[in-house]
Amino acid sequence: MKGGPRKGRELPTVVWLAVRDYLHEWQMSVCFILALAAILAPMMVLFGLKFGIVTSMVDRLVQDPRNREVRPVGSGHFGPDWFEEMRARGDVAFVAPKTRSLAATINLYKPDDVGPSKIVNAELIPSGPGDPMLHPDAPKPQKIGEVIVSDSVARKLDATRGEIIDGSVTRVFRGARERVHLPLQVVGVAAPGAFSRDGAFASVALLDAVEDYRDGRAVTETGWPGEEPYAGERWYPGFRLFARSIYDVAGLADTLQERMGIEVRTRNADIEIVQSLDRNLSIVFWVVALVALVGFSLSLGASLWANVDRKRRELSVLRLIGVRTGGIIWFPVMQALLTGIFGWLLAGLIYLSVESALNHMFSGNMAIGESICRLLPEHYLGALYLTLASCVVASMLGGFKVSKIEPSEGMREY
């Protein structure tokens, strides 16, 4: 019709009328908003608890490199090619050869205080660049005369970074007890959790030298006497190996056990518990969320249907002046979207207050930086997307009712 709104202005006109009507009947609009917030806020709190608890547990697993360690059971026979193959794998973060446990010990003490109480028998731990048990920015032992001592050794010797301590190795050779000494520079002190016993992180060269000396061989690099030095490829009975992430542990362990026949031990059971908890909580959350969203969509759809039925005369007048069906359907859709946006905002405010209260209540049981309830910005946007999608689906009932209104109904009312 000539007097009707132009084609390009139909949608703005209907949207403007829908907003005006939504604000005019503010009591009913507030009820819709409160109903949505009453459903959405508990869902956000539930997901925040699930995400916060699982994330904190995963962070603890990730931050503790011991959970990524793959330890061999018993002794094996590992050569240079095997270690090169492991270093080339994408799921391996660090690997180093280990000598025999009985040979990998050394006595440490300060040269200016050789009393028995200051002598520490320490385990030698093969280390080097990329060792996950050491701080990534700290220097690593790369030379035969460098070590990083464990926290217990540092306390017993009162040793600090940069100091020179004495390392001594003993052996029984040709019926005589012998001892050699080697000055060792402390290039760092490991964190308390890196090694719980008396130990020293050292280069593989130092472990090789100590093992060779105890086997009666001479060590050219340190000047230790003995029989012919070791020559040829060196094979090791064990290794230190760490996966790149906790999610690589299971696959790496399976490869070592099934393809290579190497029996290993891991902490994969702890990792699987967290992953199982994450899966189960996700299933529970989505089941509850789906039931809640379907219930709200049906409730909102029924309300929009009733609202459209109450305004049949007014909406038929719009049809009468030339507003097409495709344009007038936006009337219930726009009101549903307004309910979704305001309901989401209110639910977000309720969630933030509950989140703050829960995190404060359980702060004593959480580590620094952890939270029991937490949502990321993308979670808020995801909640908004799902809310608006459910509102649009709900508005289809009202849209269907609107599409059935004939322009003549407005004339019959007058």
N, C-alpha and C positions, 0 to 999 in steps of 0.2 A: 504494500500500500504506500501511496505517496506520503502520507502523514506519519508513517511508522519510522522507526530508527533505521538508519542506513546499515548496509551489510557489515561494514567495518566497525560500527559502533554498537552492535548488538551485545557482544561479550562484555565490554566495559559497563554498559548500562545494566545488564543483569547482575554483574559482580557488585556494582555500586548498590543496587537495590537489595541484594542478599546481605551485604555488610550492614546496611541501614536497618534491615529487618532483624538481623542478629543482635545489633546493639539495642534496638528498641525493646525486644523481648529478652532483656539482659538476665532476668531471673531464671528463665529456662536455659539460657546459654551458660550461665554459671553452673547450673546443675549438671549439664553435659560435661563441662570442663572438670568439675569435681569428680564426676564418675570416672572419667578417663584417668585423672591423676591418681585416684584411689587404686586403679589397676596397674598403671604404669610405674608408679613410684616403688611399690614392693618388688616389681620385676627388676627394676634397676638396682635396688638394694641386693636382691638375690644374686644377680649377675655380678655386682660389685664384690660381694663376698666370695663368690666362686672364683672370679678373676684375681682378687687380692690374695686369697689363701693359696691357690695353685701357683700364682706367679711368685709368691714368696718362697714356696717350697722348691720350685724350679730354680729360682735364683740361688738358693742355698746349694742345690746340686751343682749348678753351673760354676759358682764361685769356688767350690771346693774341688780342686783338680784331682783329688784322690778318687772321686767318682768316675773319672775318665781313665783311670789306670787299668791296664790289662796285664795281669801277672801270670807268668808261667808256673805250672805245677811240676815240680821235679826238675831234673837237668835235661838239657838237650844238646844239640850240636849245631850252632849257628855261625855261619861264615860271612865274609864281606858281601857276597851277592845277596844273601837274605836280608841284611840290614839295608842295602841299597834299594832293594825292592820295597821294603817297608817305608823308607823315607820318601819314595816316589808316590806312595798312595795318597789320595786326597783326604782320606778319613783318618790319617795319622798325623798328630801334631808333634810328637817327639818320640824318638827311639834311641837307645844307647845300649851297648853291650855290657853285660855284667860278668865279672870273673867269679871264681869259686868263693862262696861265702866265707869259708874258713881262712882264705887268703886275703880277703878284703877288709882287713883291720889295721889300724895304726895307732901308736901311742902318741899323744899330743901333750905338750907341756910348754911352759914359758921358760926360756933359757935362764932368766934371772931368778927363778924360783922352782927348784927341782925337788921339792919335798913330795913325799908320796901322796899327800892329799891333793896335790895339784896335777898329778898325772892322770890323764883321761884316756881310756881305751875306746877309740871311736871306730864306728863302721865307716867304710869308704863307699860313697854312693856315686855311681857314674853320672856325670852331668855335662852340661855344655849349653851353648846358645839355644834358646827356645824351651828350656826346662820349665814345665808348668808349675812345679813346686816352688820356684824362686820368683821373686818380683820381676816383672818384665823389663823394668828400667834399670835393675841392679846389674853390676858387672857379673859375668859368668866365669867360672874357672876354665881357662883354656890352655894354660901351660902346666907343666908337671909340678911346678912349685907354687901353685895357687889353689886355695881351698875356700869354700864358704862353710863355716861351722854352724852346727845346729844351735838353737837357743840354749839348750842345756849345757853344751860345751862352752859356749861364750860365757855363761854365768859361772861355771866351775873354774874356768881359767881366767876370768875377768878380761877376756879378749875383746878387742874392738876392731873395727874395720881399719885396715892399713898396718896393723901390727904384724910382726914376724914371730911365729911360734916354731917350736922344734917338733919335727915328726920323726919317730924312730920305729924301725922294723926289726924284729928278731927272727932267727931261724936256727935250726940245728943242722949243721952241715959237716959231713965227715966226722961225726961224733962230737963236734965242738959247738957250743952255743955262741952265736955271733949276733951282733947288733950294728946297724948302720943308722945314720942320722941324715935328715934332709930339712933345710930351712924352708918353711912354708909361709907364704904371705896370706893373711886373712883379707880376702877381697870383699867379704860381706858376711853378715850374720843372717841366717834364715829366719823366717817368721816362726813363732812357737808351734804353729800347726803343720809346718812343712815336714818335720821329722821329730817324733816324740822321744826318741832315744838319743844317746850320745852318738853323733855322726858328723861326717864332713863330706860335703859335696865336692867332688874332685873331677879332674879330667880323666878320660879313659886311659891316657898315657900313664898317669900315676898308678892306677889300678893294675895296669899291665906290668909296670916296673915292680910293684910290691909282690905280685904273684910270681914273676920270674925270679926275683931274689929268693923267695921262700922255696921255690923249686930248685934252687941251687945254681941258677944261671947268673951270669954277669949282666949288669945293666949299664950299658955304655953311657947313656945320657946322664946318669947320676954318679957314675964312677964306682958303683958297687961291685965288689969282686965276685967271682964264681966261675962256673964252667962256660962253655960256648954260649954267647947270647942267642936269644930266640931268633930264628930266621924263617922266612916263608909266610904264607897266609896264616892269620891267627883265627882260631875258632873259639867260640865262647859257649859256656853252658847255660847262660840265661840272658835276660834283657830287661830293660825298663822301657815300657811302652805306654803312651797316652793317646787316646783318641782325640780327634779335633773337637768334638762336642759330645755331650752325654747321649745324643741321639745316634751317634756312630758306634757306640760301645757294643751293642748287640750284634750288629752286622760284622764288625771287626772280629769279635770273639768267635762268631760262627765261621768266618773265613779261616781263622787260625786252627780251629778244632776240626772242621769238616774237610777243608781242602788241604791243609798242611799237617793235620794230625797232631797238633800241639795242644795239650791240655792246659786250659787257662782258667783263671778266676777273675771275676769282675764284681762290681756293685750294681749290676744290671737289675737285680731284684728291687733295690730301692728306687731306681729310675722307673721301673715298670709300675710300682705302686703309685707314684705320682701321676704317671701317664694314665693309668686306669682310673684314678680319682678324677682327673680332668675329664676323661670321656664320660664317666658315670654322672658327674655333676652337670655336664653339658646336656646329656640326655634328659635329666630331671628338669633342668631349666627350660629347655625348649618345649617339653611336654606341657609344663605349667604355663609357659608363655603362650603357646598355641591355644590352649583351652581358654585362657584369659582374653586373648585377642579376638578369638571367635565369638566368645560371649559378649564382649564389648561391641564388636561389629554388628552383631544381631540386634543388640539393644539400641545402638545409635541408629541403625537402619530403620528399625521400627519407629523410633522417635521422629526421624526425618519423614518417614511415610505419613505418620499422623500429622506432622507439621504441614506437609504439602497438602494433605486432605483438608486441613483447616483453611488453607489459603487458595483453594481451587478457584474461587471467584477472581481474586487478584491476579493469579497467574494466568487465568483464561483471558483476562483483559490484555495482558502482555501478548498473548497469542493473537488476540483480536487486532492489535495495532501493528502486527507484522513481525513480531519476534519469532523466529523459527524454532523448531523443536530442539535442534542442536545447540542453540544459544540458551534456551530457557532451562535445559538440563543442568547448566552450571549453577543454578540457584541452590539446590541442595548440596552440590559438590563443594561450592565455595563455603557454605556454612559448616560442612563437615571438616574442611581444611582448617577453618578458623578454630574449631573445637580441638583439632589435633595439635595445632601450633601452641595455643594457650594451655592445653592440657599437658603438653610436653614441657613447657616452661615451668609450670607449677610442679610437675613431678620432679624436674631437675632440681628445683630449689629444695623440695622435701628430701630428695636423695642426698644433696650436699650436707644438709644439717644432720641426717642420720649417719652419713659417712664420717663426719667430723666426730660425732659422739662415739661411734664404735671404735675408731682408731685411737681416740683418747682413752677409752675404757680398757683396751687391750694393749696399750703401748708398752706396758711392762713385760709382756710376753713376746714382743717382736724386736728384732735387731734394728740397728740404725738404718734408716732408708726403707724399711719394710712397712707394709700396711696391711691390715686384715681386710679392708674394704677399699676398693680402688677402681676407678674407671678412667679410660683414656679418652681424649677428644673424639677419636673415631667411634668410640662406643656411644657417646652422646648423639653423634650424627647418625649412627646406625639405628638408634632408638627413634630418632625423629623420622627417619625414612620408613621404618616399619609402621610407626604410628600413622603417618600420612597415608601410607599404602592401605592400611586397614580402614582408615576413614573414607578413602575414595571407594573402596569395595563396599563399605556400608552405605555410602551415598547412592549406590546403584539402585537400591530399593526405592529411594525417593525419586531418583531420576526416571525409573521405570514408571512411577506414578505420574510424574510430570508429563512424560511423553504421551500419556493417555488422555490428557486434558484437551478438550476441543474449544476453539475460540467461541463457539455458539453458547457455551455454558455461561460465559460472562454476560451475554445479552439476555439470557433467560432470567438472570438474577435481578435485572432492573425492570 
